Amino acid sequence: MAFSKSSWGSVGVSLAIATLGLYAVVVGSGYRMGELTRMGPGFFPVIIGTAVIVLALAAAFESRGENEERMALRLAPIVWVGTAILAWLLLVQSLGLVVATFALVGLSALAKPPIRPVSILVLGGALSLSGYLVFIWGLGMPLTLWGR
């Protein structure tokens, strides 16, 4: 398990992200966990925090010994994905899960051209169906498919 000098930056960032996941687990464990069918307020932060820790440690392990090349920071993907998430948040209550999800996928696709319309339609449809099955049907969340 040797680390080259250039891989320490990637390992450090991965461990910092794992620390944020650990923080979420610690804070979430202070709340009631509940059960899988009736989740408490601490359930989601603990599960997501644990997933973040596992993925960050896997990224740290993967980046060891890697020769790190400097990559230029590209702002366009950050802006488009952030805009897509904001659009989903603003549209889901008024226009429904399907429209908000297609807006999310369409705007996110602008982050990395070329735009592939068929991929956008397939992914938007699959995510809309998954969102319906998990959030509306499975968890009974007060969302609608096509708005109010």
DSSP file (Angstrom, degrees, kcal/mol; ACC not computed):
  #  RESIDUE AA STRUCTURE BP1 BP2  ACC     N-H-->O    O-->H-N    N-H-->O    O-->H-N    TCO  KAPPA ALPHA  PHI   PSI    X-CA   Y-CA   Z-CA
    1    1 A M              0   0    0      0, 0.0     2,-0.3     0, 0.0    64,-0.1   0.000 360.0 360.0 360.0  68.7    0.0    0.0    0.0
    2    2 A A        -     0   0    0     62,-0.1     2,-0.5    63,-0.0     0, 0.0  -0.697 360.0-153.3 -93.3 140.6    2.5    2.6   -1.2
    3    3 A F        -     0   0    0     -2,-0.3     2,-0.2    61,-0.2    61,-0.1  -0.943   8.8-142.8-112.1 130.7    1.5    6.1   -1.8
    4    4 A S    >>  -     0   0    0     -2,-0.5     3,-1.0     1,-0.1     4,-0.6  -0.526  28.9-110.1 -83.3 161.4    3.4    8.3   -4.3
    5    5 A K  G >4 S+     0   0    0      1,-0.3     3,-0.8    -2,-0.2     4,-0.3   0.873 117.7  52.9 -59.0 -36.8    4.0   11.9   -3.5
    6    6 A S  G 34 S+     0   0    0      1,-0.2     3,-0.4     2,-0.1     4,-0.4   0.683 101.4  59.8 -76.8 -15.7    1.5   13.0   -6.2
    7    7 A S  G <> S+     0   0    0     -3,-1.0     4,-2.2     1,-0.2    -1,-0.2   0.598  81.2  84.2 -86.9  -9.6   -1.3   10.8   -4.9
    8    8 A W  H <X S+     0   0    0     -3,-0.8     4,-2.7    -4,-0.6    -1,-0.2   0.832  85.2  57.5 -63.0 -31.5   -1.5   12.4   -1.5
    9    9 A G  H  > S+     0   0    0     -3,-0.4     4,-2.2    -4,-0.3    -1,-0.2   0.937 109.5  43.4 -63.6 -46.2   -3.7   15.2   -2.8
   10   10 A S  H  > S+     0   0    0     -4,-0.4     4,-2.3     2,-0.2    -2,-0.2   0.896 115.2  49.2 -65.8 -40.7   -6.4   12.8   -4.0
   11   11 A V  H  X S+     0   0    0     -4,-2.2     4,-2.5     2,-0.2    -2,-0.2   0.908 110.5  51.4 -65.0 -41.6   -6.1   10.7   -0.9
   12   12 A G  H  X S+     0   0    0     -4,-2.7     4,-2.0     2,-0.2    -2,-0.2   0.910 110.6  47.3 -62.6 -43.6   -6.5   13.8    1.3
   13   13 A V  H  X S+     0   0    0     -4,-2.2     4,-2.2     2,-0.2    -1,-0.2   0.916 112.0  50.9 -64.2 -42.4   -9.6   15.0   -0.6
   14   14 A S  H  X S+     0   0    0     -4,-2.3     4,-2.2     1,-0.2    -2,-0.2   0.906 111.0  47.9 -61.8 -42.1  -11.1   11.5   -0.3
   15   15 A L  H  X S+     0   0    0     -4,-2.5     4,-1.8     2,-0.2    -1,-0.2   0.841 108.8  54.3 -69.3 -32.2  -10.4   11.4    3.4
   16   16 A A  H  X S+     0   0    0     -4,-2.0     4,-1.6     2,-0.2    -2,-0.2   0.904 109.5  47.7 -65.9 -40.1  -11.9   14.9    3.9
   17   17 A I  H  X S+     0   0    0     -4,-2.2     4,-2.0     1,-0.2    -2,-0.2   0.897 109.3  53.3 -66.4 -39.7  -15.1   13.7    2.1
   18   18 A A  H  X S+     0   0    0     -4,-2.2     4,-2.3     1,-0.2    -1,-0.2   0.865 105.3  55.5 -61.5 -35.3  -15.1   10.6    4.4
   19   19 A T  H  X S+     0   0    0     -4,-1.8     4,-2.2     2,-0.2    -1,-0.2   0.887 105.3  51.1 -65.1 -38.8  -14.9   12.9    7.4
   20   20 A L  H  X S+     0   0    0     -4,-1.6     4,-2.1     2,-0.2    -2,-0.2   0.901 110.0  50.3 -64.0 -39.7  -18.0   14.8    6.2
   21   21 A G  H  X S+     0   0    0     -4,-2.0     4,-2.1     2,-0.2    -2,-0.2   0.900 109.2  51.0 -62.9 -40.4  -19.8   11.4    5.9
   22   22 A L  H  X S+     0   0    0     -4,-2.3     4,-2.6     1,-0.2    -2,-0.2   0.893 107.5  53.3 -63.4 -40.1  -18.7   10.5    9.4
   23   23 A Y  H  X S+     0   0    0     -4,-2.2     4,-2.7     1,-0.2     5,-0.3   0.915 108.1  50.3 -60.2 -43.8  -20.1   13.9   10.6
   24   24 A A  H  X S+     0   0    0     -4,-2.1     4,-2.7     1,-0.2    -2,-0.2   0.892 111.2  49.1 -62.0 -39.8  -23.4   13.0    9.0
   25   25 A V  H  X S+     0   0    0     -4,-2.1     4,-2.1     2,-0.2    -2,-0.2   0.925 112.5  47.4 -65.2 -44.5  -23.4    9.6   10.7
   26   26 A V  H  < S+     0   0    0     -4,-2.6     4,-0.5     2,-0.2    -2,-0.2   0.933 116.8  42.3 -64.1 -46.9  -22.6   11.1   14.1
   27   27 A V  H >< S+     0   0    0     -4,-2.7     3,-1.2     1,-0.2     4,-0.2   0.932 115.6  50.0 -65.7 -44.9  -25.2   13.8   13.9
   28   28 A G  H >< S+     0   0    0     -4,-2.7     3,-1.6    -5,-0.3    -1,-0.2   0.827 102.2  61.0 -64.0 -32.6  -27.9   11.4   12.4
   29   29 A S  T 3< S+     0   0    0     -4,-2.1    -1,-0.3     1,-0.3    -2,-0.2   0.638  92.0  68.1 -72.3 -11.3  -27.3    8.9   15.2
   30   30 A G  T <  S+     0   0    0     -3,-1.2    -1,-0.3    -4,-0.5     2,-0.2   0.590  95.9  68.2 -78.9 -10.9  -28.4   11.5   17.7
   31   31 A Y  S <  S-     0   0    0     -3,-1.6     2,-0.2    -4,-0.2     9,-0.1  -0.603 103.7 -80.2-103.8 167.9  -31.9   11.3   16.3
   32   32 A R        -     0   0    0     -2,-0.2    10,-2.4     1,-0.1    11,-0.5  -0.483  35.8-157.7 -67.5 132.5  -34.4    8.5   16.4
   33   33 A M        -     0   0    0      9,-0.2     7,-2.7    -2,-0.2    10,-0.3   0.880  20.1-175.0 -81.6 -40.6  -33.6    5.8   13.7
   34   34 A G  B     -A   39   0A   0      5,-0.3     5,-0.3     8,-0.1     2,-0.2  -0.428  33.6 -64.9  76.1-156.0  -37.0    4.2   13.3
   35   35 A E        -     0   0    0      3,-2.1     3,-0.2    -2,-0.1     8,-0.1  -0.748  43.9 -98.9-125.3 172.7  -37.5    1.2   11.1
   36   36 A L  S    S+     0   0    0     -2,-0.2     3,-0.4     1,-0.2    -1,-0.0   0.871 125.4  41.9 -63.2 -36.7  -37.2    0.6    7.4
   37   37 A T  S    S+     0   0    0      1,-0.3    -1,-0.2    -3,-0.0     2,-0.2   0.663 128.9  29.8 -84.9 -16.3  -41.0    0.9    6.9
   38   38 A R  S    S-     0   0    0     -3,-0.2    -3,-2.1     2,-0.0    -1,-0.3  -0.649  86.8-161.6-142.1  80.4  -41.3    3.8    9.3
   39   39 A M  B     -A   34   0A   0     -3,-0.4    -5,-0.3    -5,-0.3    -3,-0.1  -0.343   5.1-144.2 -71.7 140.5  -38.1    5.8    9.1
   40   40 A G    >>  -     0   0    0     -7,-2.7     3,-1.1    -2,-0.1     4,-0.6  -0.386  36.2 -92.0 -90.9 176.6  -37.1    8.2   11.8
   41   41 A P  T 34 S+     0   0    0      0, 0.0    -8,-0.2     0, 0.0    -2,-0.1   0.680 123.9  52.5 -66.7 -17.2  -35.3   11.5   11.2
   42   42 A G  T 3> S+     0   0    0    -10,-2.4     4,-1.7     2,-0.1    -9,-0.2   0.599  89.5  80.1 -92.4 -11.4  -31.8    9.9   11.8
   43   43 A F  H <> S+     0   0    0     -3,-1.1     4,-2.4   -11,-0.5     5,-0.2   0.954  92.7  44.3 -62.3 -54.4  -32.3    7.1    9.3
   44   44 A F  H  X S+     0   0    0     -4,-0.6     4,-2.7     1,-0.2     5,-0.3   0.920 113.1  48.9 -63.2 -47.7  -31.5    8.9    6.1
   45   45 A P  H  > S+     0   0    0      0, 0.0     4,-2.4     0, 0.0    -1,-0.2   0.889 113.2  48.6 -60.9 -36.7  -28.4   10.8    7.4
   46   46 A V  H  X S+     0   0    0     -4,-1.7     4,-2.2     2,-0.2    -2,-0.2   0.929 114.4  44.6 -68.9 -44.0  -26.9    7.6    8.8
   47   47 A I  H  X S+     0   0    0     -4,-2.4     4,-2.1    -5,-0.2    -1,-0.2   0.945 118.4  42.4 -65.3 -48.2  -27.4    5.6    5.6
   48   48 A I  H  X S+     0   0    0     -4,-2.7     4,-2.5    -5,-0.2    -2,-0.2   0.907 113.9  52.2 -67.0 -41.4  -26.2    8.3    3.3
   49   49 A G  H  X S+     0   0    0     -4,-2.4     4,-2.2    -5,-0.3    -1,-0.2   0.900 109.8  49.5 -60.7 -41.2  -23.2    9.2    5.6
   50   50 A T  H  X S+     0   0    0     -4,-2.2     4,-2.4     2,-0.2    -1,-0.2   0.910 110.6  49.8 -63.9 -42.5  -22.2    5.5    5.7
   51   51 A A  H  X S+     0   0    0     -4,-2.1     4,-2.6     1,-0.2     5,-0.2   0.903 110.0  51.0 -62.4 -41.0  -22.4    5.4    1.9
   52   52 A V  H  X S+     0   0    0     -4,-2.5     4,-2.6     2,-0.2     5,-0.2   0.909 110.1  49.9 -63.0 -42.3  -20.3    8.5    1.6
   53   53 A I  H  X S+     0   0    0     -4,-2.2     4,-2.5     2,-0.2     5,-0.2   0.943 112.2  47.0 -61.9 -47.6  -17.7    7.0    3.9
   54   54 A V  H  X S+     0   0    0     -4,-2.4     4,-2.1     1,-0.2    -2,-0.2   0.929 115.4  45.1 -61.6 -46.4  -17.5    3.8    1.9
   55   55 A L  H  X S+     0   0    0     -4,-2.6     4,-2.2     2,-0.2    -1,-0.2   0.886 113.2  50.2 -66.8 -38.3  -17.2    5.5   -1.4
   56   56 A A  H  X S+     0   0    0     -4,-2.6     4,-2.3    -5,-0.2    -2,-0.2   0.903 111.4  47.9 -67.5 -40.4  -14.7    8.0   -0.2
   57   57 A L  H  X S+     0   0    0     -4,-2.5     4,-2.4    -5,-0.2    -1,-0.2   0.882 111.1  51.5 -66.9 -36.5  -12.5    5.3    1.3
   58   58 A A  H  X S+     0   0    0     -4,-2.1     4,-2.3    -5,-0.2    -2,-0.2   0.896 110.2  49.3 -64.5 -39.3  -12.8    3.3   -2.0
   59   59 A A  H  X S+     0   0    0     -4,-2.2     4,-2.0     2,-0.2    -2,-0.2   0.893 110.4  50.4 -66.2 -39.7  -11.7    6.4   -3.9
   60   60 A A  H  X S+     0   0    0     -4,-2.3     4,-0.6     2,-0.2    -2,-0.2   0.919 112.4  46.8 -63.8 -43.1   -8.7    6.9   -1.6
   61   61 A F  H >< S+     0   0    0     -4,-2.4     3,-0.7     1,-0.2    -2,-0.2   0.897 112.7  50.3 -64.7 -40.4   -7.7    3.3   -2.0
   62   62 A E  H 3< S+     0   0    0     -4,-2.3    -1,-0.2     1,-0.2    -2,-0.2   0.837 109.2  51.2 -67.0 -33.8   -8.1    3.6   -5.8
   63   63 A S  H >< S+     0   0    0     -4,-2.0     3,-1.6    -5,-0.1    -1,-0.2   0.518  81.0 114.4 -87.3  -3.7   -6.0    6.8   -6.1
   64   64 A R  T << S+     0   0    0     -3,-0.7   -61,-0.2    -4,-0.6     3,-0.1  -0.427  85.0  12.2 -67.4 140.4   -3.0    5.5   -4.2
   65   65 A G  T 3  S+     0   0    0      1,-0.3     2,-0.3   -61,-0.2    -1,-0.3   0.521  96.1 137.2  74.1   5.4    0.1    5.2   -6.3
   66   66 A E    <   -     0   0    0     -3,-1.6     2,-0.8   -62,-0.1    -1,-0.3  -0.641  58.5-125.4 -87.2 138.0   -1.5    7.2   -9.1
   67   67 A N        -     0   0    0     -2,-0.3     2,-0.5    -3,-0.1   -60,-0.0  -0.750  30.8-142.0 -81.2 116.3    0.4    9.8  -10.9
   68   68 A E        -     0   0    0     -2,-0.8     2,-0.4    -5,-0.0   -61,-0.0  -0.669  14.4-163.7 -86.9 126.0   -1.7   12.9  -10.5
   69   69 A E        -     0   0    0     -2,-0.5     2,-0.3     1,-0.0    -2,-0.0  -0.873  30.0-107.7-104.6 142.2   -2.0   15.2  -13.5
   70   70 A R        -     0   0    0     -2,-0.4     2,-0.4     1,-0.0    -2,-0.0  -0.517  35.5-160.7 -69.9 127.2   -3.3   18.7  -13.0
   71   71 A M        -     0   0    0     -2,-0.3     2,-0.2     3,-0.0    -1,-0.0  -0.898  20.2-116.2-109.4 140.7   -6.7   19.0  -14.5
   72   72 A A        -     0   0    0     -2,-0.4     2,-0.5     1,-0.1     0, 0.0  -0.522  30.8-115.4 -72.7 138.6   -8.2   22.4  -15.3
   73   73 A L        -     0   0    0     -2,-0.2     2,-0.6     2,-0.0    -1,-0.1  -0.640  29.2-157.3 -75.4 120.8  -11.3   23.3  -13.3
   74   74 A R     >  -     0   0    0     -2,-0.5     4,-0.6     1,-0.1    -1,-0.0  -0.897   9.9-169.3-103.5 124.8  -14.2   23.5  -15.7
   75   75 A L  H  > S+     0   0    0     -2,-0.6     4,-2.6     1,-0.2     5,-0.2   0.765  72.3  76.7 -84.5 -26.8  -17.1   25.6  -14.4
   76   76 A A  H  > S+     0   0    0      1,-0.2     4,-2.8     2,-0.2     5,-0.3   0.909  95.7  47.2 -55.9 -47.8  -19.7   24.7  -17.0
   77   77 A P  H  > S+     0   0    0      0, 0.0     4,-2.4     0, 0.0     5,-0.3   0.901 112.9  50.0 -61.3 -37.8  -20.5   21.2  -15.5
   78   78 A I  H  X S+     0   0    0     -4,-0.6     4,-2.1     2,-0.2    -2,-0.2   0.924 113.8  45.1 -64.5 -43.8  -20.8   22.7  -12.0
   79   79 A V  H  X S+     0   0    0     -4,-2.6     4,-2.5     2,-0.2    -1,-0.2   0.935 115.6  45.7 -66.3 -47.0  -23.1   25.4  -13.2
   80   80 A W  H  X S+     0   0    0     -4,-2.8     4,-2.3    -5,-0.2    -2,-0.2   0.911 115.4  45.0 -67.3 -42.9  -25.3   23.2  -15.3
   81   81 A V  H  X S+     0   0    0     -4,-2.4     4,-2.3    -5,-0.3    -1,-0.2   0.913 114.6  49.2 -68.8 -40.7  -25.7   20.4  -12.7
   82   82 A G  H  X S+     0   0    0     -4,-2.1     4,-2.2    -5,-0.3    -2,-0.2   0.909 112.3  48.5 -62.1 -41.5  -26.3   23.0  -10.0
   83   83 A T  H  X S+     0   0    0     -4,-2.5     4,-2.6     2,-0.2    -2,-0.2   0.885 109.6  53.2 -64.3 -39.1  -28.9   24.6  -12.2
   84   84 A A  H  X S+     0   0    0     -4,-2.3     4,-2.2     2,-0.2    -2,-0.2   0.913 109.8  46.9 -63.4 -43.5  -30.5   21.3  -12.9
   85   85 A I  H  X S+     0   0    0     -4,-2.3     4,-2.3     2,-0.2    -2,-0.2   0.918 113.2  49.0 -65.2 -43.4  -30.9   20.4   -9.2
   86   86 A L  H  X S+     0   0    0     -4,-2.2     4,-2.1     1,-0.2    -2,-0.2   0.905 110.2  51.7 -62.6 -41.8  -32.3   23.9   -8.5
   87   87 A A  H  X S+     0   0    0     -4,-2.6     4,-2.1     2,-0.2     5,-0.2   0.911 108.8  50.8 -61.5 -42.5  -34.8   23.5  -11.4
   88   88 A W  H  X S+     0   0    0     -4,-2.2     4,-2.2     1,-0.2    -1,-0.2   0.933 110.5  49.5 -60.5 -45.3  -35.9   20.1  -10.0
   89   89 A L  H  < S+     0   0    0     -4,-2.3     4,-0.4     1,-0.2    -1,-0.2   0.880 115.1  43.6 -61.3 -38.6  -36.5   21.6   -6.6
   90   90 A L  H  < S+     0   0    0     -4,-2.1     4,-0.4     1,-0.2    -1,-0.2   0.782 120.2  40.2 -78.7 -27.2  -38.5   24.5   -8.0
   91   91 A L  H  X>S+     0   0    0     -4,-2.1     4,-2.9    -5,-0.2     5,-0.9   0.723  92.9  78.9 -95.5 -23.6  -40.6   22.4  -10.4
   92   92 A V  H  X5S+     0   0    0     -4,-2.2     4,-0.6     1,-0.2    52,-0.4   0.850  98.3  42.0 -63.3 -37.1  -41.4   19.3   -8.5
   93   93 A Q  H  45S+     0   0    0     -4,-0.4    55,-0.4     2,-0.1    -1,-0.2   0.913 124.5  33.5 -75.0 -42.3  -44.3   20.7   -6.4
   94   94 A S  H  45S+     0   0    0     -4,-0.4    54,-0.9    53,-0.2    -2,-0.2   0.892 133.3  23.1 -85.2 -39.9  -45.9   22.8   -9.1
   95   95 A L  H  <5S-     0   0    0     -4,-2.9     4,-0.5    52,-0.2    -3,-0.2   0.554 108.0-117.5-107.4  -9.9  -45.4   20.7  -12.3
   96   96 A G     X< -     0   0    0     -5,-0.9     4,-2.0    -4,-0.6    49,-0.2  -0.168  32.3 -65.3  99.5 169.2  -44.9   17.3  -10.9
   97   97 A L  H  > S+     0   0    0     47,-2.8     4,-2.2     1,-0.2     5,-0.2   0.857 124.5  52.7 -64.3 -40.4  -42.2   14.6  -10.7
   98   98 A V  H  > S+     0   0    0     47,-2.0     4,-2.4     2,-0.2     5,-0.2   0.955 112.8  41.6 -66.6 -51.1  -42.1   13.8  -14.4
   99   99 A V  H  > S+     0   0    0     46,-0.6     4,-2.2    -4,-0.5    -1,-0.2   0.918 116.5  49.7 -63.3 -43.6  -41.6   17.3  -15.7
  100  100 A A  H  X S+     0   0    0     -4,-2.0     4,-2.2     1,-0.2    -1,-0.2   0.886 111.5  49.0 -63.6 -38.7  -39.1   18.1  -12.9
  101  101 A T  H  X S+     0   0    0     -4,-2.2     4,-2.5     2,-0.2    -2,-0.2   0.908 110.7  49.0 -69.6 -41.5  -37.1   15.0  -13.6
  102  102 A F  H  X S+     0   0    0     -4,-2.4     4,-2.7     2,-0.2    -1,-0.2   0.876 111.4  50.8 -64.9 -35.8  -37.0   15.6  -17.4
  103  103 A A  H  X S+     0   0    0     -4,-2.2     4,-2.6    -5,-0.2     5,-0.3   0.914 110.2  50.7 -64.6 -41.9  -35.8   19.2  -16.6
  104  104 A L  H  X S+     0   0    0     -4,-2.2     4,-2.0     2,-0.2    -2,-0.2   0.938 114.6  42.0 -59.4 -49.1  -33.1   17.8  -14.3
  105  105 A V  H  X S+     0   0    0     -4,-2.5     4,-1.8     2,-0.2    -2,-0.2   0.913 115.5  49.7 -67.6 -43.0  -31.9   15.3  -16.9
  106  106 A G  H  X S+     0   0    0     -4,-2.7     4,-0.7     1,-0.2    -2,-0.2   0.921 114.0  43.7 -64.1 -44.7  -32.1   17.8  -19.8
  107  107 A L  H >< S+     0   0    0     -4,-2.6     3,-0.7     1,-0.2     4,-0.3   0.877 112.1  53.5 -69.2 -36.4  -30.2   20.6  -18.0
  108  108 A S  H >< S+     0   0    0     -4,-2.0     3,-1.7    -5,-0.3     4,-0.3   0.843 100.4  62.4 -65.3 -32.1  -27.6   18.1  -16.7
  109  109 A A  H >< S+     0   0    0     -4,-1.8     3,-1.1     1,-0.3    -1,-0.2   0.774  91.4  66.1 -64.8 -25.1  -27.0   16.9  -20.2
  110  110 A L  T << S+     0   0    0     -3,-0.7    -1,-0.3    -4,-0.7    -2,-0.2   0.645  84.0  76.4 -70.1 -13.0  -25.8   20.4  -21.1
  111  111 A A  T <  S+     0   0    0     -3,-1.7    -1,-0.2     1,-0.3    -2,-0.2   0.798 107.5  24.2 -69.0 -28.2  -22.8   19.9  -18.8
  112  112 A K  S <  S-     0   0    0     -3,-1.1    -1,-0.3    -4,-0.3    -2,-0.0  -0.760  96.2-122.5-143.4  94.2  -21.0   17.7  -21.3
  113  113 A P  S    S+     0   0    0      0, 0.0     2,-0.1     0, 0.0    -3,-0.1  -0.275  77.6  75.2 -64.5 159.1  -21.8   18.0  -25.0
  114  114 A P  S    S-     0   0    0      0, 0.0     2,-0.4     0, 0.0    -2,-0.1   0.477  73.1-140.6 -80.7 153.5  -22.8   16.5  -27.4
  115  115 A I        -     0   0    0     -2,-0.1    -5,-0.1    -5,-0.1    -9,-0.0  -0.678  10.9-160.2 -84.1 131.9  -26.4   16.3  -26.4
  116  116 A R     >  -     0   0    0     -2,-0.4     4,-2.1     1,-0.2     3,-0.2  -0.892   3.6-167.9-115.8  99.6  -28.0   13.0  -27.1
  117  117 A P  H  > S+     0   0    0      0, 0.0     4,-2.5     0, 0.0     5,-0.2   0.852  86.3  53.1 -58.6 -38.8  -31.8   13.4  -27.2
  118  118 A V  H  > S+     0   0    0      1,-0.2     4,-2.6     2,-0.2     5,-0.2   0.924 109.8  48.5 -64.7 -42.7  -32.6    9.7  -27.1
  119  119 A S  H  > S+     0   0    0      1,-0.2     4,-2.8    -3,-0.2     5,-0.3   0.893 110.5  51.8 -62.3 -40.0  -30.4    9.2  -24.0
  120  120 A I  H  X S+     0   0    0     -4,-2.1     4,-2.7     2,-0.2     5,-0.2   0.923 111.8  46.3 -63.0 -44.5  -32.1   12.1  -22.3
  121  121 A L  H  X S+     0   0    0     -4,-2.5     4,-2.3     2,-0.2    -2,-0.2   0.920 115.3  45.5 -65.2 -44.2  -35.6   10.7  -23.1
  122  122 A V  H  X S+     0   0    0     -4,-2.6     4,-2.6     2,-0.2    -2,-0.2   0.943 117.0  43.9 -65.9 -47.1  -34.7    7.2  -21.9
  123  123 A L  H  X S+     0   0    0     -4,-2.8     4,-2.8    -5,-0.2     5,-0.2   0.910 113.9  50.6 -65.2 -42.2  -32.9    8.4  -18.7
  124  124 A G  H  X S+     0   0    0     -4,-2.7     4,-2.1    -5,-0.3    -1,-0.2   0.913 113.2  46.3 -61.3 -42.9  -35.7   10.9  -17.9
  125  125 A G  H  X S+     0   0    0     -4,-2.3     4,-2.4    -5,-0.2    -2,-0.2   0.919 113.8  47.6 -65.0 -44.1  -38.3    8.2  -18.4
  126  126 A A  H  X S+     0   0    0     -4,-2.6     4,-2.6     1,-0.2    -2,-0.2   0.908 114.2  46.5 -65.5 -42.1  -36.4    5.6  -16.3
  127  127 A L  H  X S+     0   0    0     -4,-2.8     4,-2.8     2,-0.2    -1,-0.2   0.865 111.7  51.8 -68.5 -35.3  -35.8    8.1  -13.5
  128  128 A S  H  X S+     0   0    0     -4,-2.1     4,-2.3    -5,-0.2    -2,-0.2   0.930 112.5  45.4 -64.6 -44.6  -39.4    9.3  -13.5
  129  129 A L  H  X S+     0   0    0     -4,-2.4     4,-2.7     2,-0.2    -2,-0.2   0.923 114.7  48.0 -63.8 -44.5  -40.6    5.7  -13.2
  130  130 A S  H  X S+     0   0    0     -4,-2.6     4,-2.7     1,-0.2     5,-0.3   0.913 111.3  50.9 -62.3 -43.0  -38.0    5.0  -10.5
  131  131 A G  H  X>S+     0   0    0     -4,-2.8     4,-2.2     2,-0.2     5,-1.0   0.894 111.2  48.5 -61.8 -40.7  -39.0    8.1   -8.6
  132  132 A Y  I  X>S+     0   0    0     -4,-2.3     5,-3.0     3,-0.2     4,-0.8   0.953 113.9  45.7 -62.7 -49.4  -42.7    7.1   -8.8
  133  133 A L  I  <>S+     0   0    0     -4,-2.7     5,-1.7     3,-0.2    -2,-0.2   0.901 122.9  34.1 -62.9 -42.0  -42.0    3.6   -7.6
  134  134 A V  I  <>S+     0   0    0     -4,-2.7     5,-1.7    -5,-0.2    -3,-0.2   0.958 129.9  26.1 -79.5 -52.7  -39.7    4.6   -4.7
  135  135 A F  I  <5S+     0   0    0     -4,-2.2     6,-3.1    -5,-0.3    -3,-0.2   0.905 130.8  27.9 -86.7 -42.9  -41.1    8.0   -3.5
  136  136 A I  I  <<S+     0   0    0     -5,-1.0     4,-0.4    -4,-0.8    -3,-0.2   0.949 133.2  26.3 -86.1 -54.1  -44.8    8.0   -4.4
  137  137 A W  I   <S+     0   0    0     -5,-3.0    -3,-0.2    -6,-0.1    -4,-0.2   0.944 130.8  35.7 -76.3 -48.6  -45.8    4.4   -4.4
  138  138 A G  I   <S+     0   0    0     -5,-1.7    -3,-0.2    -6,-0.4    -4,-0.2   0.945 132.0  23.3 -74.7 -50.2  -43.2    2.9   -1.9
  139  139 A L  S   <S-     0   0    0     -5,-1.7    -3,-0.2    -6,-0.1    -1,-0.2   0.574  95.0-129.9 -96.1 -10.7  -42.7    5.7    0.6
  140  140 A G        +     0   0    0     -4,-0.4    -4,-0.2     1,-0.2    -3,-0.1   0.820  40.4 174.5  68.3  31.1  -46.1    7.4    0.1
  141  141 A M        -     0   0    0     -6,-3.1     2,-2.3     1,-0.1    -1,-0.2  -0.414  42.9-110.2 -70.9 148.4  -44.6   10.9   -0.2
  142  142 A P  S    S+     0   0    0      0, 0.0     2,-0.3     0, 0.0    -1,-0.1  -0.318  74.6 124.8 -79.7  59.1  -47.0   13.7   -1.1
  143  143 A L        -     0   0    0     -2,-2.3     2,-0.3    -8,-0.1   -50,-0.1  -0.792  47.8-144.9-110.2 157.8  -45.7   14.2   -4.7
  144  144 A T        -     0   0    0    -52,-0.4   -47,-2.8    -2,-0.3   -46,-0.1  -0.860  14.8-133.0-118.5 159.2  -47.7   14.1   -7.9
  145  145 A L  S    S+     0   0    0     -2,-0.3   -47,-2.0   -49,-0.2   -46,-0.6   0.895 103.7  19.7 -74.2 -40.1  -46.6   12.8  -11.3
  146  146 A W  S    S-     0   0    0      1,-0.4   -50,-0.2   -50,-0.2    -1,-0.2   0.166 114.4 -95.8-122.0  18.0  -48.0   15.8  -13.3
  147  147 A G              0   0    0    -55,-0.2    -1,-0.4     1,-0.2   -52,-0.2  -0.255 360.0 360.0  96.9 176.8  -48.3   18.6  -10.8
  148  148 A R              0   0    0    -54,-0.9    -1,-0.2   -55,-0.4   -53,-0.1   0.417 360.0 360.0-101.8 360.0  -51.2   20.0   -8.7
